[in-house]
Amino acid sequence: MKKFLIILVIFSLFTGSVFAAAQTEEQTFPDPEKNFNFVVGFSAGGGTDLIFRAFAEEFKKVTGQNVIITNIPGGSSAVGTNELLNGEADGYMMLGAGTHTVSATLQGTTEGFKELDHIASLNWDPFIIAVNKKSPYKTFQELVEAAEKTPGTIVLGNSGQTGATGVASIGINLNFGKTFNVTSFNGGAELIPAVLGGHAEAGIFSQSEVINNLDGLIPLVILTPDRSIKSELSDVPTLAECGYDFEVPGGSFRAICVKKGTSPEREQYLADMAEKAFNSEGFQSFMKEKGLIPFFKKLEDYTAYDQTLIDAYTPILKEAGLYKMN
């Protein structure tokens, strides 16, 4: 009996120590010696990268932690997503997620949203189809007419087939009888010089990318239901104003996710800090300057909203024969 009691006491001390250690670890999160890391699945310089860099600066201020950006381009964000999924579920590594994550998951290039937990959404960045200023096409109607006259010769570029601009370009092409030569590039950082250099007649860009390149690009049409709130783009017509009665994904949605298995306490902390960073004067000013549409939801509310995006993208990808999710 005494032996049993001794074993029981030892076991209680051991389990109590483990529980206390776990509690201490959660109470000291984040470790001041560790960095937060935002993984961005696109090259530096593109619209998604610039948004997360601006957000990371504010996240650094509200947490007091060092924050780094790790660009891992490839597979229209799938390579970066997979890198995060191969890491630890400790809350220090976060994914710059969004519509590109939804699209890549549905196309089977990553487990994506099936293995991610939702922390917070940030904003929408409207899509604009633009051409080089030297282009002979001055309106979207002229671009469409050229594509219909010589099918397969007019290149409509996007920042990656499994990204949101990829899905938008597929939707455009389906509605015009597949007359465009839809071509994918590795992020906006590659698409921009391709159009500026004349290697693609047109491209689908995030509005923020167009604003940064107005000296070389002519915006032809915005894909959102309403015109841009930015004065320098307020005269860019919508699809409906151009005479076309259909809708396609109209913008890039940006958000933050972590690997499933991250503790609820850490996820709550990250969501609360993300909310503070989102509401900071610096990030609000950045979004206003770039014409981004603020859209904040966290945890369960963001999870529910992400499902609406999944439901919207699924039929487009199925029609195009690109749906490959198990």
TAKA-V334124 format. One record per backbone hydrogen bond with DSSP energy under -0.5 kcal/mol. CO is the residue of the C=O (numbers start at 1). NH is the residue of the N-H. If there is no record, write none. Layout:
# TAKA-V334124
co->[CO/CO]
nh->[NH/NH]
This chain:
# TAKA-V334124
co->[1/2/3/4/5/6/7/8/9/10/11/12/13/14/15/16/17/18/19/20/21/22/23/24/26/31/36/37/37/38/38/39/39/40/41/41/43/46/47/48/49/50/51/52/53/54/55/56/57/58/59/60/66/68/69/70/70/72/74/74/75/77/78/79/80/81/82/84/88/92/92/94/95/95/97/98/98/99/100/101/102/103/104/104/105/106/106/111/112/113/115/117/119/120/122/123/124/124/125/126/127/128/128/129/129/130/131/132/136/139/140/141/142/143/144/145/146/150/153/154/154/155/155/156/157/158/159/160/160/163/164/165/166/167/168/169/170/171/172/173/173/174/176/179/180/181/183/185/187/187/188/190/191/192/193/194/194/195/201/202/203/203/205/206/206/207/208/210/211/213/213/216/217/218/220/221/222/230/230/231/233/233/235/237/238/239/240/243/244/250/252/253/254/254/255/256/256/257/258/259/263/264/265/266/267/268/269/270/271/272/273/274/275/277/280/281/282/283/284/285/286/287/287/288/292/293/295/297/298/299/300/301/302/303/304/305/305/306/307/308/309/310/311/312/313/314/315/316/317/317/318/322]
nh->[5/6/7/8/9/10/11/12/13/14/15/16/17/18/19/20/21/22/23/24/25/26/27/28/29/34/68/39/94/40/70/41/96/72/74/77/46/50/51/52/53/54/55/56/57/58/59/60/61/62/63/64/36/38/71/40/72/80/77/79/78/81/82/83/84/85/86/87/90/37/94/39/97/257/255/101/102/103/104/105/106/107/109/110/108/324/325/114/115/116/260/258/299/256/295/254/126/293/252/207/223/130/205/220/221/203/218/135/138/143/144/145/146/147/148/149/150/153/155/156/181/157/202/183/204/185/187/163/166/167/168/169/170/171/172/173/174/175/176/176/178/177/179/152/182/156/158/187/190/191/192/194/195/196/197/199/200/198/132/157/130/205/128/209/210/211/212/213/214/216/217/133/219/131/140/129/239/233/234/234/228/236/237/222/242/244/243/245/246/127/125/99/122/123/97/119/120/95/117/262/267/268/269/270/271/272/273/274/275/276/277/278/279/280/284/285/286/287/288/289/290/291/292/291/294/124/297/121/301/303/304/305/306/307/308/308/309/310/311/312/313/314/315/316/317/318/319/320/322/323/321/324]
